[in-house]
Amino acid sequence: MVRSPVVDAVGWVAVGSMLANVCSYAVHLGAGRWWLTPAEYGELAVALSAQLVLTVPALALQAVVAREVVHGRDDLRIRTLIMRCALAVAVLAVIAVPVVSAVASTSWTLTAAGLAAAPLLTVVGGGQGVLQGRRRFRTLGVVLAAVGVVRAAPTIAALAAGAGPAGALLAGAVGTAVAAAVVWGLAGARMPAGSTSGAGLPGAGLSTVVRASQVQLVLVVAVSLDVLLSRTVLDPRDAGVYAFGAIATKVAFWLPQAVGVVFYPQLADPASSGRSLRQAVGVVAAIGLVITVLGALAGPLLPTLIGDDYRELTDLLGLFAYTGAAFAVLQVALLAAIAHDRTRISILAWLFLAIEAAAILLLGHSVMRLAVIAAVAATVSAVTTTLVALRVSHQAPDRRVSDGAVGRHASDGAVGDRRPSAATDPGT
């Protein structure tokens, strides 16, 4: 039986993403179960959430680079863009340390250790974008898993050695530096210096990444907002309990990530964008439903597996998982916006995010209330943004891309062999 190229590609990326996420969750589970108190774990979770916000340019850069590769842009220009973005993020990290420290009520040392990995993750994101755009999904799956292991192993070792939250974050930054070097080497090997398939075409610059970044930022902030504000509206212990429950949100959000990664080159292809968006949303929603049910069934097991400190989460685990599933659908819709460089779609998500923040500050003074507010906000934002993205995908494609501008790249996990058409989208 011959497997579909889509299934094969999703499988490779899914396995790689899953292994990477298992490593990440091992850090959280080990820290919450054995090595840190609930209050200390709350500090670690807040620092990691702040790190996630500052890695938005890495996520945006991966999407922009993948789109540029699909459109056959000059490879040397792409490498230059990656390094310029990494330098810009390093500057942002320095500026952000005192701001995040004040907002999240964490020490400067802890905050600096958490944000040190941000520019390194930007390099990782750019390299992964090259592999994604060239549809080398098998290699990308291996890279995702390797990056997860190399980042998590030093963090876990530091926690087990009693280094505390700051020491663990610093060890993770060292592992990220190793990962960045490896990914840059792999991506560079796939980018011949003399490639000029997109010569003469306007390429992406920092402004393009900035536009994509604000789309990714609204998603990352939405996923992290409840945790970031938890220490403001809850006492330290309850904030730690809530942060532990939010692991289920992260699981449900990241598990379907492979679907968006694999479908993204097709979302960037005007000839298949409308159909691909509908398919991707359907697959991600189905996966989210399964994860939500599993989360609800696993809730009663928490006191036995984790301990009585987190018994309050027994009836809420399914709700946390549902929130992550809704954000996964939102992610697909926003990826489609980046693929078409129509980033104004994110205005709706920003609006709902502001409303959610106000609701949390006014009403979210218990673990249950905070979880409900996050779930409602995720649902409204995902449904509204997806409907708008579907409408945009049926409109005329970007005519700046011509048939001849798109290079044909060999792939070790290719999905489809169609290239952009300047005229029609069969999904309309």
Secondary structure as a PSIPRED ss2 file (coil, helix, strand):
# PSIPRED VFORMAT (PSIPRED V4.0)

   1 M C   1.000  0.000  0.000
   2 V C   1.000  0.000  0.000
   3 R C   1.000  0.000  0.000
   4 S C   1.000  0.000  0.000
   5 P H   0.000  1.000  0.000
   6 V H   0.000  1.000  0.000
   7 V H   0.000  1.000  0.000
   8 D H   0.000  1.000  0.000
   9 A H   0.000  1.000  0.000
  10 V H   0.000  1.000  0.000
  11 G H   0.000  1.000  0.000
  12 W H   0.000  1.000  0.000
  13 V H   0.000  1.000  0.000
  14 A H   0.000  1.000  0.000
  15 V H   0.000  1.000  0.000
  16 G H   0.000  1.000  0.000
  17 S H   0.000  1.000  0.000
  18 M H   0.000  1.000  0.000
  19 L H   0.000  1.000  0.000
  20 A H   0.000  1.000  0.000
  21 N H   0.000  1.000  0.000
  22 V H   0.000  1.000  0.000
  23 C H   0.000  1.000  0.000
  24 S H   0.000  1.000  0.000
  25 Y H   0.000  1.000  0.000
  26 A H   0.000  1.000  0.000
  27 V H   0.000  1.000  0.000
  28 H H   0.000  1.000  0.000
  29 L H   0.000  1.000  0.000
  30 G H   0.000  1.000  0.000
  31 A H   0.000  1.000  0.000
  32 G H   0.000  1.000  0.000
  33 R H   0.000  1.000  0.000
  34 W H   0.000  1.000  0.000
  35 W H   0.000  1.000  0.000
  36 L C   1.000  0.000  0.000
  37 T C   1.000  0.000  0.000
  38 P H   0.000  1.000  0.000
  39 A H   0.000  1.000  0.000
  40 E H   0.000  1.000  0.000
  41 Y H   0.000  1.000  0.000
  42 G H   0.000  1.000  0.000
  43 E H   0.000  1.000  0.000
  44 L H   0.000  1.000  0.000
  45 A H   0.000  1.000  0.000
  46 V H   0.000  1.000  0.000
  47 A H   0.000  1.000  0.000
  48 L H   0.000  1.000  0.000
  49 S H   0.000  1.000  0.000
  50 A H   0.000  1.000  0.000
  51 Q H   0.000  1.000  0.000
  52 L H   0.000  1.000  0.000
  53 V H   0.000  1.000  0.000
  54 L H   0.000  1.000  0.000
  55 T C   1.000  0.000  0.000
  56 V H   0.000  1.000  0.000
  57 P H   0.000  1.000  0.000
  58 A H   0.000  1.000  0.000
  59 L H   0.000  1.000  0.000
  60 A H   0.000  1.000  0.000
  61 L H   0.000  1.000  0.000
  62 Q H   0.000  1.000  0.000
  63 A H   0.000  1.000  0.000
  64 V H   0.000  1.000  0.000
  65 V H   0.000  1.000  0.000
  66 A H   0.000  1.000  0.000
  67 R H   0.000  1.000  0.000
  68 E H   0.000  1.000  0.000
  69 V H   0.000  1.000  0.000
  70 V H   0.000  1.000  0.000
  71 H C   1.000  0.000  0.000
  72 G C   1.000  0.000  0.000
  73 R C   1.000  0.000  0.000
  74 D C   1.000  0.000  0.000
  75 D H   0.000  1.000  0.000
  76 L H   0.000  1.000  0.000
  77 R H   0.000  1.000  0.000
  78 I H   0.000  1.000  0.000
  79 R H   0.000  1.000  0.000
  80 T H   0.000  1.000  0.000
  81 L H   0.000  1.000  0.000
  82 I H   0.000  1.000  0.000
  83 M H   0.000  1.000  0.000
  84 R H   0.000  1.000  0.000
  85 C H   0.000  1.000  0.000
  86 A H   0.000  1.000  0.000
  87 L H   0.000  1.000  0.000
  88 A H   0.000  1.000  0.000
  89 V H   0.000  1.000  0.000
  90 A H   0.000  1.000  0.000
  91 V H   0.000  1.000  0.000
  92 L H   0.000  1.000  0.000
  93 A H   0.000  1.000  0.000
  94 V H   0.000  1.000  0.000
  95 I H   0.000  1.000  0.000
  96 A H   0.000  1.000  0.000
  97 V H   0.000  1.000  0.000
  98 P H   0.000  1.000  0.000
  99 V H   0.000  1.000  0.000
 100 V H   0.000  1.000  0.000
 101 S H   0.000  1.000  0.000
 102 A H   0.000  1.000  0.000
 103 V H   0.000  1.000  0.000
 104 A H   0.000  1.000  0.000
 105 S C   1.000  0.000  0.000
 106 T C   1.000  0.000  0.000
 107 S C   1.000  0.000  0.000
 108 W H   0.000  1.000  0.000
 109 T H   0.000  1.000  0.000
 110 L H   0.000  1.000  0.000
 111 T H   0.000  1.000  0.000
 112 A H   0.000  1.000  0.000
 113 A H   0.000  1.000  0.000
 114 G H   0.000  1.000  0.000
 115 L H   0.000  1.000  0.000
 116 A C   1.000  0.000  0.000
 117 A C   1.000  0.000  0.000
 118 A H   0.000  1.000  0.000
 119 P H   0.000  1.000  0.000
 120 L H   0.000  1.000  0.000
 121 L H   0.000  1.000  0.000
 122 T H   0.000  1.000  0.000
 123 V H   0.000  1.000  0.000
 124 V H   0.000  1.000  0.000
 125 G H   0.000  1.000  0.000
 126 G H   0.000  1.000  0.000
 127 G H   0.000  1.000  0.000
 128 Q H   0.000  1.000  0.000
 129 G H   0.000  1.000  0.000
 130 V H   0.000  1.000  0.000
 131 L H   0.000  1.000  0.000
 132 Q H   0.000  1.000  0.000
 133 G H   0.000  1.000  0.000
 134 R C   1.000  0.000  0.000
 135 R C   1.000  0.000  0.000
 136 R C   1.000  0.000  0.000
 137 F H   0.000  1.000  0.000
 138 R H   0.000  1.000  0.000
 139 T H   0.000  1.000  0.000
 140 L H   0.000  1.000  0.000
 141 G H   0.000  1.000  0.000
 142 V H   0.000  1.000  0.000
 143 V H   0.000  1.000  0.000
 144 L H   0.000  1.000  0.000
 145 A H   0.000  1.000  0.000
 146 A H   0.000  1.000  0.000
 147 V H   0.000  1.000  0.000
 148 G H   0.000  1.000  0.000
 149 V H   0.000  1.000  0.000
 150 V H   0.000  1.000  0.000
 151 R H   0.000  1.000  0.000
 152 A H   0.000  1.000  0.000
 153 A H   0.000  1.000  0.000
 154 P H   0.000  1.000  0.000
 155 T H   0.000  1.000  0.000
 156 I H   0.000  1.000  0.000
 157 A H   0.000  1.000  0.000
 158 A H   0.000  1.000  0.000
 159 L H   0.000  1.000  0.000
 160 A H   0.000  1.000  0.000
 161 A C   1.000  0.000  0.000
 162 G C   1.000  0.000  0.000
 163 A C   1.000  0.000  0.000
 164 G H   0.000  1.000  0.000
 165 P H   0.000  1.000  0.000
 166 A H   0.000  1.000  0.000
 167 G H   0.000  1.000  0.000
 168 A H   0.000  1.000  0.000
 169 L H   0.000  1.000  0.000
 170 L H   0.000  1.000  0.000
 171 A H   0.000  1.000  0.000
 172 G H   0.000  1.000  0.000
 173 A H   0.000  1.000  0.000
 174 V H   0.000  1.000  0.000
 175 G H   0.000  1.000  0.000
 176 T H   0.000  1.000  0.000
 177 A H   0.000  1.000  0.000
 178 V H   0.000  1.000  0.000
 179 A H   0.000  1.000  0.000
 180 A H   0.000  1.000  0.000
 181 A H   0.000  1.000  0.000
 182 V H   0.000  1.000  0.000
 183 V H   0.000  1.000  0.000
 184 W H   0.000  1.000  0.000
 185 G H   0.000  1.000  0.000
 186 L H   0.000  1.000  0.000
 187 A H   0.000  1.000  0.000
 188 G H   0.000  1.000  0.000
 189 A H   0.000  1.000  0.000
 190 R C   1.000  0.000  0.000
 191 M C   1.000  0.000  0.000
 192 P C   1.000  0.000  0.000
 193 A C   1.000  0.000  0.000
 194 G C   1.000  0.000  0.000
 195 S C   1.000  0.000  0.000
 196 T C   1.000  0.000  0.000
 197 S C   1.000  0.000  0.000
 198 G C   1.000  0.000  0.000
 199 A C   1.000  0.000  0.000
 200 G C   1.000  0.000  0.000
 201 L C   1.000  0.000  0.000
 202 P C   1.000  0.000  0.000
 203 G C   1.000  0.000  0.000
 204 A C   1.000  0.000  0.000
 205 G C   1.000  0.000  0.000
 206 L H   0.000  1.000  0.000
 207 S H   0.000  1.000  0.000
 208 T H   0.000  1.000  0.000
 209 V H   0.000  1.000  0.000
 210 V H   0.000  1.000  0.000
 211 R H   0.000  1.000  0.000
 212 A H   0.000  1.000  0.000
 213 S H   0.000  1.000  0.000
 214 Q H   0.000  1.000  0.000
 215 V H   0.000  1.000  0.000
 216 Q H   0.000  1.000  0.000
 217 L H   0.000  1.000  0.000
 218 V H   0.000  1.000  0.000
 219 L H   0.000  1.000  0.000
 220 V H   0.000  1.000  0.000
 221 V H   0.000  1.000  0.000
 222 A H   0.000  1.000  0.000
 223 V H   0.000  1.000  0.000
 224 S H   0.000  1.000  0.000
 225 L H   0.000  1.000  0.000
 226 D H   0.000  1.000  0.000
 227 V H   0.000  1.000  0.000
 228 L H   0.000  1.000  0.000
 229 L H   0.000  1.000  0.000
 230 S H   0.000  1.000  0.000
 231 R H   0.000  1.000  0.000
 232 T H   0.000  1.000  0.000
 233 V H   0.000  1.000  0.000
 234 L C   1.000  0.000  0.000
 235 D C   1.000  0.000  0.000
 236 P H   0.000  1.000  0.000
 237 R H   0.000  1.000  0.000
 238 D H   0.000  1.000  0.000
 239 A H   0.000  1.000  0.000
 240 G H   0.000  1.000  0.000
 241 V H   0.000  1.000  0.000
 242 Y H   0.000  1.000  0.000
 243 A H   0.000  1.000  0.000
 244 F H   0.000  1.000  0.000
 245 G H   0.000  1.000  0.000
 246 A H   0.000  1.000  0.000
 247 I H   0.000  1.000  0.000
 248 A H   0.000  1.000  0.000
 249 T H   0.000  1.000  0.000
 250 K H   0.000  1.000  0.000
 251 V H   0.000  1.000  0.000
 252 A H   0.000  1.000  0.000
 253 F H   0.000  1.000  0.000
 254 W H   0.000  1.000  0.000
 255 L C   1.000  0.000  0.000
 256 P C   1.000  0.000  0.000
 257 Q H   0.000  1.000  0.000
 258 A H   0.000  1.000  0.000
 259 V H   0.000  1.000  0.000
 260 G H   0.000  1.000  0.000
 261 V H   0.000  1.000  0.000
 262 V H   0.000  1.000  0.000
 263 F H   0.000  1.000  0.000
 264 Y H   0.000  1.000  0.000
 265 P H   0.000  1.000  0.000
 266 Q H   0.000  1.000  0.000
 267 L H   0.000  1.000  0.000
 268 A C   1.000  0.000  0.000
 269 D C   1.000  0.000  0.000
 270 P C   1.000  0.000  0.000
 271 A C   1.000  0.000  0.000
 272 S C   1.000  0.000  0.000
 273 S H   0.000  1.000  0.000
 274 G H   0.000  1.000  0.000
 275 R H   0.000  1.000  0.000
 276 S H   0.000  1.000  0.000
 277 L H   0.000  1.000  0.000
 278 R H   0.000  1.000  0.000
 279 Q H   0.000  1.000  0.000
 280 A H   0.000  1.000  0.000
 281 V H   0.000  1.000  0.000
 282 G H   0.000  1.000  0.000
 283 V H   0.000  1.000  0.000
 284 V H   0.000  1.000  0.000
 285 A H   0.000  1.000  0.000
 286 A H   0.000  1.000  0.000
 287 I H   0.000  1.000  0.000
 288 G H   0.000  1.000  0.000
 289 L H   0.000  1.000  0.000
 290 V H   0.000  1.000  0.000
 291 I H   0.000  1.000  0.000
 292 T H   0.000  1.000  0.000
 293 V H   0.000  1.000  0.000
 294 L H   0.000  1.000  0.000
 295 G H   0.000  1.000  0.000
 296 A H   0.000  1.000  0.000
 297 L H   0.000  1.000  0.000
 298 A H   0.000  1.000  0.000
 299 G H   0.000  1.000  0.000
 300 P H   0.000  1.000  0.000
 301 L H   0.000  1.000  0.000
 302 L H   0.000  1.000  0.000
 303 P H   0.000  1.000  0.000
 304 T H   0.000  1.000  0.000
 305 L H   0.000  1.000  0.000
 306 I C   1.000  0.000  0.000
 307 G C   1.000  0.000  0.000
 308 D H   0.000  1.000  0.000
 309 D H   0.000  1.000  0.000
 310 Y H   0.000  1.000  0.000
 311 R H   0.000  1.000  0.000
 312 E H   0.000  1.000  0.000
 313 L H   0.000  1.000  0.000
 314 T C   1.000  0.000  0.000
 315 D C   1.000  0.000  0.000
 316 L C   1.000  0.000  0.000
 317 L H   0.000  1.000  0.000
 318 G H   0.000  1.000  0.000
 319 L H   0.000  1.000  0.000
 320 F H   0.000  1.000  0.000
 321 A H   0.000  1.000  0.000
 322 Y H   0.000  1.000  0.000
 323 T H   0.000  1.000  0.000
 324 G H   0.000  1.000  0.000
 325 A H   0.000  1.000  0.000
 326 A H   0.000  1.000  0.000
 327 F H   0.000  1.000  0.000
 328 A H   0.000  1.000  0.000
 329 V H   0.000  1.000  0.000
 330 L H   0.000  1.000  0.000
 331 Q H   0.000  1.000  0.000
 332 V H   0.000  1.000  0.000
 333 A H   0.000  1.000  0.000
 334 L H   0.000  1.000  0.000
 335 L H   0.000  1.000  0.000
 336 A H   0.000  1.000  0.000
 337 A H   0.000  1.000  0.000
 338 I H   0.000  1.000  0.000
 339 A H   0.000  1.000  0.000
 340 H C   1.000  0.000  0.000
 341 D C   1.000  0.000  0.000
 342 R C   1.000  0.000  0.000
 343 T H   0.000  1.000  0.000
 344 R H   0.000  1.000  0.000
 345 I H   0.000  1.000  0.000
 346 S H   0.000  1.000  0.000
 347 I H   0.000  1.000  0.000
 348 L H   0.000  1.000  0.000
 349 A H   0.000  1.000  0.000
 350 W H   0.000  1.000  0.000
 351 L H   0.000  1.000  0.000
 352 F H   0.000  1.000  0.000
 353 L H   0.000  1.000  0.000
 354 A H   0.000  1.000  0.000
 355 I H   0.000  1.000  0.000
 356 E H   0.000  1.000  0.000
 357 A H   0.000  1.000  0.000
 358 A H   0.000  1.000  0.000
 359 A H   0.000  1.000  0.000
 360 I H   0.000  1.000  0.000
 361 L H   0.000  1.000  0.000
 362 L H   0.000  1.000  0.000
 363 L H   0.000  1.000  0.000
 364 G C   1.000  0.000  0.000
 365 H C   1.000  0.000  0.000
 366 S C   1.000  0.000  0.000
 367 V H   0.000  1.000  0.000
 368 M H   0.000  1.000  0.000
 369 R H   0.000  1.000  0.000
 370 L H   0.000  1.000  0.000
 371 A H   0.000  1.000  0.000
 372 V H   0.000  1.000  0.000
 373 I H   0.000  1.000  0.000
 374 A H   0.000  1.000  0.000
 375 A H   0.000  1.000  0.000
 376 V H   0.000  1.000  0.000
 377 A H   0.000  1.000  0.000
 378 A H   0.000  1.000  0.000
 379 T H   0.000  1.000  0.000
 380 V H   0.000  1.000  0.000
 381 S H   0.000  1.000  0.000
 382 A H   0.000  1.000  0.000
 383 V H   0.000  1.000  0.000
 384 T H   0.000  1.000  0.000
 385 T H   0.000  1.000  0.000
 386 T H   0.000  1.000  0.000
 387 L H   0.000  1.000  0.000
 388 V H   0.000  1.000  0.000
 389 A H   0.000  1.000  0.000
 390 L H   0.000  1.000  0.000
 391 R H   0.000  1.000  0.000
 392 V H   0.000  1.000  0.000
 393 S H   0.000  1.000  0.000
 394 H C   1.000  0.000  0.000
 395 Q C   1.000  0.000  0.000
 396 A C   1.000  0.000  0.000
 397 P C   1.000  0.000  0.000
 398 D C   1.000  0.000  0.000
 399 R C   1.000  0.000  0.000
 400 R C   1.000  0.000  0.000
 401 V C   1.000  0.000  0.000
 402 S C   1.000  0.000  0.000
 403 D H   0.000  1.000  0.000
 404 G H   0.000  1.000  0.000
 405 A H   0.000  1.000  0.000
 406 V C   1.000  0.000  0.000
 407 G C   1.000  0.000  0.000
 408 R C   1.000  0.000  0.000
 409 H C   1.000  0.000  0.000
 410 A C   1.000  0.000  0.000
 411 S C   1.000  0.000  0.000
 412 D C   1.000  0.000  0.000
 413 G C   1.000  0.000  0.000
 414 A C   1.000  0.000  0.000
 415 V C   1.000  0.000  0.000
 416 G C   1.000  0.000  0.000
 417 D C   1.000  0.000  0.000
 418 R C   1.000  0.000  0.000
 419 R C   1.000  0.000  0.000
 420 P C   1.000  0.000  0.000
 421 S C   1.000  0.000  0.000
 422 A C   1.000  0.000  0.000
 423 A C   1.000  0.000  0.000
 424 T C   1.000  0.000  0.000
 425 D C   1.000  0.000  0.000
 426 P C   1.000  0.000  0.000
 427 G C   1.000  0.000  0.000
 428 T C   1.000  0.000  0.000
